[in-house]
Every structure is written in C-alpha cells, then in structure tokens.
C-alpha cells in the first residue's frame, strides 16, 4: 500500500491527459448567411429545419428505437393484441389491447412518422398504462404518404374509418362505444385533429359526438407553412388539400374537448403550431387546454404517452377521467 501510494504521489500531474469538454449538440440549422424570408422571420433553410425534427432532437432515432423495444416489452406482459380489420385493404387493421374489465372506455391512438412511416405494432408502448388505468387501448395502421401518392386525404379517411368502425364494433370486444377518446403524436396529432373536425353523422352515420375527447401532442394544424417547407418533396400539396387538411380552419366542426401538448425543446414551428391551434380553438369558444412541457423534445413528448406522470400520458388519463394508478 505504501509503495502504491508513493508511486501515485510521485506521478507528475502535468503528465495526465487533459480530457476536453464535450461539444454541445447543434440544435437548429447550421450557421449560414440568412436568405430571403419565406415564412415569418425564417428563411428557407430555417423553415425546412423547423419541419425536420432531426435538427432539434439529435437522439430522435434512439428514442424511436426505444419506443419500439418498449412496445415489444409491453406485448410480453399483456399478450398479443386482437388484430382486427376496419376496412377492405390489407393496411386497414388495428390492434386492440383489451381492458381487464368489460364495458371499459377506449383510447384510440394515431401514430406519427412524418406521414411516411410508423406502425401500430411499434406504437404499443403506452398500451400498458391505459390497460392498467382501466381502458382499452387501440393502435391503428393506415396508409402512408408514399402509398397514397403524396395525398394526405386517404390517410385521414382511413383514420376516420377506424374511429367509426371502433364505435360500431366496440361491443364485439367488450368495450364501451360511448366512451371513445382519440389521440396522436406528431403527424398522428395532425390526423387526430383532422378527425376531431369531422361531420360524423353526415360522413359516417355515427353520432356527432362519437368522439368524447382528443389529445393532440406535437402536431401541425395549419398546413400553409408546411406546404412551403421541404415536406412538399413528398406531399403533393394542392390548394384543396391544404384547405381540407388544415384542422385549424374547420373549428366550427370541433365538438369534443381537446388537449394540445408540446415540448419547449421542439422546433419553433411545432411550438407555434400548438399555441396557435389552442388559441384559435379558444377564440372559437371550444373546450381546449394547452399544456407546455418544459425541457421535452418532440420524440420525448410522444414517448410520454406511456408514462402516467409524463405530460402526454397524464393529460390523456385526465381527459378520460381515469386514475393515474389503477
């Protein structure tokens, strides 16, 4: 011990390697000479970055992978879901994670993925929270933007069909059709908001109040700036699509209470979209709550759907009047 202590004491401090401080992650677009303004105070580079989560959430891929592995872990504990068809095509299917008691409410989840990806199977991570709280949890599959030829409307139509089918068939898997709630994250929050401004009686032959409440986490609600961003490289926007798929422009059809959530580490546009949508709904006399989650990025907001103490999970349980702990 004396020998080691003496050797350590004799080791010159100046010979030790000096570990440099870590370099912070770059958030937002890389430094550049600002170009002409294309939207508010943004040039094209800034606007494109504001609709690309990778610029504001460098660990996004890792979080998405964790969400998928957590979905596998949930199935290992709950068992495989009922896999049911809500429409004629192979894509129109949904996964039902049943509540432990009959006549329980329903939470129907619309996954995100920039309209280009995602699946019901990889978005089962929050099923356990809802089942433990006394609810059925349904994750839906639907066409993606590439399969739809760049048109958002077939995606919205399938989401609406899934909701109407769930209402009409809830009794077949022991659920209460009169307590149906919907929610989504990112592009799924956009499709959720579109569903919330649907004329359900006219278009689907179900009650106007078929949806009892919705939660939109980190979504887009007016597509004008989206249309001039680089997302137009895979969405074939038209004036009609921009109009019909901008739920903020159709708030006269909003009947259900809605909760809008976003994180302060999201892109500036996703933050603004949430604030503006909630403000417009409030101005229209609708029941709306805006939740700002400090220090959450876009992917973390979605992941929090599976956490009863996270912003999206707690908000969803409160909307459904379910306990945090079952």
ABEGO torsion letter per residue (X at the ends): XAAAAAAAAABBAAABBBBBBBBBBBBEBBBBBBBBBABEABBAAAAAAAABAAAABAAAAAAAAAAAAAAAAAAAAAEBBBBBBABABAABBBBBBBBABBGBBBBBBBBBGGGABEBAAAAAAAAAAAAAAGBBBBBBBBBBAAAAGGBAAAAAAAAAAAAAAAAAAAAAAGBBAABBBBBBBEAAAAAAAAAAABBAAAAAGBBAAABAEBBBBGBBABAAAAAABAAAAABBBBAAAAAAABAAAAAAABABBBBBBBBAABBAAAAAAAAAAAAAAAAAGBBBBBBBBBGBBAAAAAAAAABAABAAAAAAAAAAGBBABX
